[in-house]
Amino acid sequence: MSETTVAVPQRARWAVTAYFVITGAALGTWTARIPAIKQDLGLDDAQVTLALFAVAAGSVLAMQIVGHLADRLGSARVLGPAGIAMSASLLLPGIAGNLPALVAALLLFGAGHGTVDVAMNTHALQVQRRYGRPIVSTFHAMFSVGGLLGAGVGALAAHAAIGVGAHFALVAAALGVVSLIARRALLPPEAAATGNPVRQRGISPGIVFLGVLAFFCSLGEGSMADWSPLYLHDVLQTSPAVAATGYAVFSAMMAVFRFLGDFLVARLGPVLLVRCCGAVAGVGLGGALLLHHPVAGIIGFALFGIGLSCIIPQVFNAAGNRDPSRSGRDLAQVSTLGYGGLLAGPVVIGLVTSWTDLTTGLAIPAVLAVFVALSAAAVRPR
């Protein structure tokens, strides 16, 4: 194999890594300045909730379209312009002067985010096929790194009293430049596309089931941000500082083990890895809830993060490789259900908690993780 042939997938890998980082950074940037935007526009909690829903709605709507485009045109032709458009759309929430303008801006930002999400995951699988070994989990880890970078810069901007508009403009410009550079290293559409006609129409039951697994995992992930601190503080009576460590260790362990995911799947295979991860997540969190102690709670949240870390990348990998000629559409369907779980998690836990208690509510993600472990055969390569 020539040096040039080897360099093409290597450059494409770095390019896709860049897209995962900038997508996470864009979301982290917006999230970090929500309090400032709320204060600047004089919004109440209900209005902030509406704004957050606009991001989700824009993402989900875009996902229904981008999968078809990625399959017809090639993911590179979609990803390049989408990355630039998403970066530019970050400007809009920073200059919105009222709630309707903010909602419209966030619909566009969410649409850009959802488009890049599907296109970059589709292209990541195409790059992985060129490599011939697992590399997808590392991409997902880099999304987390991007989120931390975006949130960290946002915290510094808030501390320095930099206005949201100026902050978002600087970040949008930086992300746009990175996206513009990265698009030149993507696999050419003719090299990435399979060229095979689409054999299957409609929604495959297998893809729906993979989407359900993504929904269950994302439900657990979404519930951790809102409810793990409250469990430690309200139920186990810890200090606010200790309560904050619950979500921190969950997020840290998820990021660390996503970096290890490619190594683990190469050694264990996707089915055994998902089975072990689901078991670690379910038993770890469930055992912590039964022990009812702060130390056990923190360890349980860490184990839950370790367990969830490698499952979603393998679910996406299985969905995108079932039929490469419709990889974009299949990934869009699974991503939509996964996004739904992320949004539904806090709500489901809150409803159950209002009927029973928070310990019972947090048992739901543990049970769902065990179900994922028992359903690991769904990610077996076809």
N, C-alpha and C positions, 0 to 999 in steps of 0.2 A: 504494500500500500504506500503511495507516495506521501511526502511530507505535506503537500497541499491538500490531499484528500483527508489526512488526519486533522489538519488545522481547521477545516470547515466546521465539523461538529464541535470542536473545542471553542471556536469563536461563537458559534450559535449558543453553546451552553452558557458562556459568559453573558451573552445578550439576553437570554431568557432569565438568567439570574438577576440582571439589572431590572427587567420588567417586574419581577416579583418584589424586589426591593422598593422600587418607586411606587408600586401599587400599595404596599404596606405603609410606606412613608406618607402618601397622600391621605390615606384613611387616618393614620395616627396624627397628622397635622390638623385635620378637621376636628377630630375628637378632643385634642388637647385644648382647643380654643372655644369649645362649646360654652363654658361658663362666661367667657368674655363676650361672646355673641349674645348670649342670653341677657347679660347686663346692658350691653349697648342698645339692644332693641327693646328692652323692657318686657321680655317674654315671661310668661308663667310656665309652670311645669307641663300643663296640658299643651301649650303651644310648642314647647321644646319637643314633646313627644311627637307632635305632628311633623315637625321638621325631621326628626330621626326616621319617622316612617317614610318620608319622601325619599331619603337615601335608599332605603330598602326597596321601595316601589320602583324607583328608577332602575335599580340593579336587576330586579326580577324581570321587569318588562324588556330590558335590553337582552337579557339572557335568552329570551324566547326567539330573538331574531338572529343574534350573532352566531349561534351554532350552525344555522343554515348557510350563512355567509362564509364562515370558516371552511365548511365542507366544499362549497362551490368555488370559492376563489383561492383557497389556501390560507392557512392561519397567519402566515407572514404578511400577506396583503391586508389583513384586517388588523393585526396587532400593531404594526407600525403607526398608521394614522390614529388608531384608537388610543395609543399611549400618549401621543401629542395632544389629542383632544381632551383626554382625562386630565392631563397636567394643566391645560388651559382652563378647564372648567373649575379648577380649584380657586381661580380668581373670583368667581361669581359670588360665593357665600360671603367673601370678605367685603364686598361692596354693596351687599343687599341692605336696603334702608328700612325695610319693614317685613312683616311676616310673609305676605304673599310673594314678595320678591325672593325671600330666603327659601321658601318651599320650592319655587320654580328653579332656583339655582341648584338646590340639592337634588331635585329630580334629574337635572342634567348631569350633575356630578356623580350621582348613583348610576345613571345609565353608562357613563364613561367607565366607571369602576367595574360594573358588571360585564361590559364588553371586553375590557382588558383581561378580566379574570378568566373568562371562558377561552379567549384566544390564546392567552399565555399558557394555560394548562394544556390546551390542544397542541401547541407548538412544543411544549416541554416533552410530551410523549413522543412526538416525532423525532426530537433530538435524542431521546433515550433509545429509540429504535436504532438510530444510527450508531450509538455507543455500544449497544448490545449488552448493557449491564444496568442495574438500578441506579438512577440518579434523581428521581422525582422527589423523594423525601427531602433532600437538601434544598430544592427549590422552595418547598413549603416552609422550611426553616428560615430561609432568607426573607420570606414575607414577614415573619415575626420580627426579624432584625430590622426590616424597613419600618414596621410599626413602632418599634422602640426608638428608632432614630427620629421619626416624625414627632412622636410624643415628647421626646427629650428636647428637640429643638423648639417645640411649641412651649414647653415649660420654661425654657430659657427666654424665649420671646416675651412670654407673659411676665416673667420676673423683671425683664428690662423695660417693661411697659411699652413695648412695640405694638402699634396698632394692628388689629387683625388684617385689615386690608393690605398694609405694607408687608406684613409677615407672609400672607398667602401669596402675594405677588412675587416675592423673592423665591419662595419654595416652588411655585408653579414654573418660574423661569428655569430654576435648577433642574427640576424633574423633566421639563420639556427638552432641555439640552441633552440630558442623559438618554431620553427616549429617542431623540433624533439620531444620536450616535449609535445606539444599540440596534436600531432597525436595520442598519447596513450589514450587520453580522448575522442576521437571521437566515435560516435555510431558505434557498430560493423556492418559490412556490412549485416549480416543476419538479424539484428534488424532494420537497416535503409531501406533495400530494400523492395519493396512491394511484389515481387515474382509474380506479375501478368504479363501475356504476353502483349506485346505491341499491342494494338488493332488498332491503327491508323497509317497509313504510309503517308509519304509526309508531306507537310506543311499545317497546319490548318489555314483557314482564320481568325479565332479568335486570334490565336497566332500572325499572321501577323499584325492584327489591334493593338494588344497590343504592338508589336514592333514599329508600327508607333507612338503610344502615347509616347513610350520611346524615339523615335527619336526626336519628337517635344520638349519634356522636356529637353533632352540633348543638343539640338540645342540652346535653351535659356541659359542653363548653360555654354556651351562653348563660347557663344558670350559675356558673362559678363566679362570674364577675360581680353579679348583684347579691348573691345569697351566701357565698362562703364567708365574707366578712361579718354578715349579720348572724350567721350560725355561731361563729366563734365569740362574737361580742354579746349577743342577746341570749343565746341558749347556754353557752359554756361560761359566760360571765368573764370574759377576758378584757383587757384594756384595749382601747382603740388601736394602739400601736401593734399589739399582738394580733388583733383581728385582721389588720391589713396584710399580715404575712401569709394568710391563707391563699389569697389569689396570687400573691407574688410568687410563692413556691410552685403553685400550679402552673403559672405561665412560664417560669424559668425551666421547670422540668420538661414541659412540653417542647420548648425551643431546643433544649440540649439534646433530647432524645430524637427529635426530628433530624438533627445533624447525624445521629448514629443510625437512622432508619435505613439508609441505603446499604450500610454494612450488614445490618441485621437481616434484611430481606434477602440479601445475597447468600447468607449463611443458612437461614431457616426456611426461606420460601415465603410467599405472601400469606398462604393459608395458616401455617403454624404461627407466623408472626402476629397476624390479626387475632388468632385464638388466644395466644399468650397475652397480648396487649389488652384484649377485652376482659380476660380473667383478672389481670393485675388491676385494671381500673375498677371493675365491679367489686372484687373482694377487698381491695384497698379502701375504697370509699365506704362500702358497706360495713367492714370491720371497724372503721373509725367511728361510724355513727353508733354502732353497738357499744363500743368502749366508753363513749361519752366523756372524753377527757381532752383538754386543749392540745397536749402533745400528740395524742392519737389523731386529733382532727387535722393538725398541720401535716402530719405524715400521710394521712389519708388523702388529703388534697394533692400532695406531691405525687403519690402513687396514681391518683386519678389522671394527673397531667401526663405522667409517664405512659400510662395505658392508652390514652387517647392520641398521643403524639403521632403514632405511625399508622393509625387506622385509616384516616381520611385520605392520605396519599395513596394507600393501596386500593381503596375504593375507587378513587379517580383513575388510577392506573388500570384497574379492571374494566371500568366503564369505557375509557378511551380506546382500549385495545380489543374490545369485543368485535368491532367492525371498523377498521381504520377509515373506510370510505364515509362513515357518518360519525366520526369521532367527535366533531364539534357539537352535533345535535345531542348525542348521548351525554357528553359532559355537561351541556347546558341543562338537561333535565335533572341530572344528579346534583349539579350546583344549585339549581333552584330549590330542590327539596332540602339540601344542606343549609342553604341560607334561611329557609323557613324554620328549621330547627333552631338556628342561632337566635332568631327573633322570638320563637315560641318558648324557649327555655325559661327565661325569667317569668313569663306570664303563667306557664303551667305550674311552676314551683310555687308562685304566689297564690294561685287559686287553691292548690292542694293545702298549702299552709293555712289559708283562711278557714278551711274546713277541719283540718286536723292540727298539725304542728310542723315546724320547719324540719325537724329530724325526719319525719315521714316524707315530706316533700323532697328532701335531698336523697332519699332512698330510691326515688324514681330513676335518676341517672345511673345509679349503681345497678339496678335491675336491667335497665336497657343495655348497659355495657356487657352484662353477662349474656343477654340475648345476642348481641353482636358477636361475642366469642363463639357461641353455639352455631352461628350462621356464617362462620369464616369461610366455608367452602364456596361461598358466592364470589370470592375474589380470586378463585383459582383461574390461572391463565387458560384461555380457550385455544 
